Amino acid sequence: MITSLEQLRTLYAQPAERAVRKQLDHLDAYCQRIIALSPMCVISTAGESGAMLDASPRGGPKGFVQCADAKHLLLPDAGGNNRLDSLTNLIRDPRIALLFFVPGVDETLRVNGTARLRDEPEFIQQFEGERQLPKLVIEVEVTEAYLHCAKALMRSKFWAQETQIERSALPSLNQIIHAQMGLATEPEAQADMVQRYQKQITDEQGVR
């Protein structure tokens, strides 16, 4: 079992100079272009006092995350399950990591920084006319940004049509949750859930 950095490093070569030097402390024009094309990112947060880490997918129309400038991102919070796991973590520990995906592109963009939860009108109004106004905006001050190589998505053939899984390969989400919770009531059908979610998303993205 590996228990020290010294043991770990003996298994791997030193990183190439390019892998080290590619890390930026800001969002250059290339990073900003990727964010403008991205309809999907995953945000990671950490709770205090050894609490478990959290990774949460966030999505919207491409460019739903805005680059305020080379050092700041604005991520509107969308309606969810109201557990507020990520937001609670950010109150306790402002560190945040984001991974941006662009459909059909195997490279991803990693951004690390610190977050503040902004509910001031000047932040909320940044998203007027694009979607339902968010209750708050996560403002991220960027400390690290770098492109992640394509190998992980290439190995998985993530975007390839032949690797897509039929939804029927799994029970519906509600069937799974009912089984996990031991509920005796009839679960909502997958098609009904999709229709309900689609209406919520359409209402969210309606122009005010």
C-alpha positions in Angstrom: 0.0 0.0 0.0 1.2 3.5 -0.9 1.4 5.7 2.2 4.0 8.4 1.4 4.7 10.8 -1.4 8.1 9.2 -1.8 6.6 5.8 -2.5 4.1 7.3 -4.9 6.7 9.1 -6.9 8.7 6.0 -7.4 5.9 4.6 -9.5 5.7 7.5 -11.9 8.1 9.6 -14.0 8.4 13.3 -13.3 5.8 15.4 -15.2 6.9 16.9 -18.5 7.8 20.6 -18.4 4.7 21.3 -20.6 2.4 19.7 -18.0 3.8 22.0 -15.3 4.0 25.2 -17.3 0.6 25.0 -18.8 -1.0 26.0 -15.5 -2.2 29.7 -15.6 -3.3 32.0 -12.8 -6.0 33.5 -15.0 -8.4 32.8 -17.8 -6.7 33.6 -21.1 -8.7 34.0 -24.4 -8.6 30.2 -25.0 -10.0 29.3 -21.6 -12.7 32.0 -22.0 -13.6 30.5 -25.4 -14.0 27.0 -23.9 -16.2 28.4 -21.1 -18.3 30.3 -23.6 -18.9 27.0 -25.5 -19.6 24.9 -22.5 -23.1 23.8 -21.5 -21.9 21.6 -18.7 -19.5 21.8 -15.7 -18.9 19.8 -12.5 -18.1 21.8 -9.4 -16.3 20.3 -6.4 -16.4 21.7 -2.9 -15.2 20.7 0.6 -17.0 20.9 3.9 -15.3 21.9 7.2 -13.8 19.7 9.8 -13.2 16.7 7.6 -16.6 16.6 6.1 -17.0 14.6 2.9 -16.2 16.3 -0.4 -19.0 17.0 -2.9 -19.0 17.0 -6.7 -22.1 18.4 -8.4 -23.0 18.7 -12.1 -24.3 22.1 -13.4 -25.7 22.7 -16.8 -27.4 25.3 -19.0 -27.3 26.8 -22.4 -23.7 27.0 -23.7 -22.0 29.9 -22.0 -24.3 29.8 -19.0 -21.2 30.4 -16.9 -20.0 33.9 -17.6 -16.4 35.2 -17.5 -16.6 38.6 -15.8 -12.9 39.1 -16.5 -9.7 37.1 -16.7 -9.8 36.4 -12.9 -13.5 36.0 -12.2 -16.3 33.6 -13.2 -20.0 33.9 -12.5 -22.1 30.7 -12.1 -25.8 31.2 -11.7 -27.4 28.8 -9.2 -30.3 26.8 -10.8 -33.2 25.1 -9.1 -32.3 21.7 -7.6 -33.3 19.4 -4.8 -32.7 22.1 -2.1 -30.2 20.0 -0.2 -27.7 22.9 -0.9 -24.7 20.6 -0.4 -22.3 22.7 -2.6 -23.6 26.0 -1.3 -23.3 25.0 2.3 -19.8 23.8 1.8 -18.8 27.1 0.2 -20.1 29.0 3.2 -17.8 26.9 5.4 -14.9 26.6 3.0 -14.7 28.9 -0.1 -12.4 26.6 -2.1 -13.9 25.4 -5.4 -12.9 23.4 -8.4 -14.6 23.4 -11.8 -14.3 21.0 -14.7 -15.8 22.3 -18.0 -17.0 20.0 -20.9 -17.7 21.0 -24.5 -19.8 18.4 -26.4 -17.8 16.6 -29.0 -14.4 17.9 -27.6 -12.2 15.5 -25.7 -10.2 18.2 -23.9 -11.6 19.6 -20.7 -10.8 22.8 -18.7 -10.0 22.7 -15.1 -10.4 25.9 -13.0 -9.6 26.2 -9.3 -10.3 29.1 -7.1 -12.3 30.6 -4.2 -16.0 31.3 -4.2 -18.3 33.9 -2.8 -22.1 33.6 -2.8 -23.5 36.8 -4.3 -27.1 37.9 -4.0 -26.6 41.6 -4.8 -28.7 43.0 -7.6 -25.7 43.8 -9.8 -24.8 40.1 -9.8 -28.3 38.7 -10.2 -29.1 41.1 -13.1 -26.2 39.8 -15.1 -28.5 36.9 -16.0 -31.7 38.9 -16.8 -33.1 37.9 -20.1 -31.2 34.7 -20.4 -33.0 32.5 -17.9 -35.1 32.7 -14.7 -33.2 35.0 -12.4 -31.2 32.9 -10.0 -31.5 33.4 -6.2 -27.8 33.8 -6.1 -24.6 33.7 -8.2 -21.4 31.9 -7.3 -18.6 34.3 -8.0 -15.3 32.4 -8.5 -11.9 34.1 -8.1 -9.6 32.1 -10.3 -6.3 31.0 -8.9 -5.4 28.1 -11.3 -6.6 27.3 -14.8 -5.3 24.6 -17.2 -6.4 22.4 -20.0 -6.7 18.7 -19.2 -5.6 16.3 -22.0 -8.0 14.3 -24.1 -6.9 10.8 -23.1 -9.6 10.1 -20.5 -12.5 11.0 -22.8 -10.8 9.3 -25.7 -10.4 6.0 -23.7 -14.0 6.1 -22.6 -15.2 7.1 -26.2 -17.5 9.3 -24.2 -19.0 11.2 -27.2 -19.1 8.3 -29.6 -22.5 7.2 -30.7 -21.7 3.5 -30.4 -20.9 3.8 -26.7 -24.2 5.5 -25.8 -26.3 3.5 -23.3 -30.0 3.0 -23.8 -31.9 4.5 -20.8 -33.8 1.3 -20.5 -30.6 -0.4 -19.3 -31.4 1.0 -15.8 -34.6 1.3 -13.8 -36.0 4.8 -13.7 -34.5 7.2 -11.1 -37.7 7.1 -9.1 -37.8 3.3 -9.1 -34.2 3.3 -7.8 -35.0 5.8 -5.1 -38.2 4.0 -4.0 -36.2 0.8 -3.7 -33.4 2.5 -1.7 -35.9 4.1 0.7 -38.2 1.1 0.9 -41.3 3.0 -0.3 -44.4 1.1 -1.1 -46.0 3.8 -3.3 -46.0 3.7 -7.1 -42.9 5.5 -8.4 -43.3 8.2 -11.1 -42.7 6.9 -14.6 -39.5 7.9 -16.3 -41.4 9.6 -19.1 -43.4 11.6 -16.7 -40.3 12.7 -14.8 -38.6 13.8 -18.0 -41.7 15.7 -19.0 -41.9 17.4 -15.6 -38.2 18.3 -15.7 -38.4 19.6 -19.2 -41.2 22.0 -18.2 -39.2 23.2 -15.3 -36.2 23.8 -17.5 -38.3 25.6 -20.2 -39.8 27.8 -17.5 -36.3 28.5 -16.2 -35.0 29.6 -19.5 -38.0 31.7 -20.5 -37.2 35.3 -21.3 -38.5 37.7 -18.7 
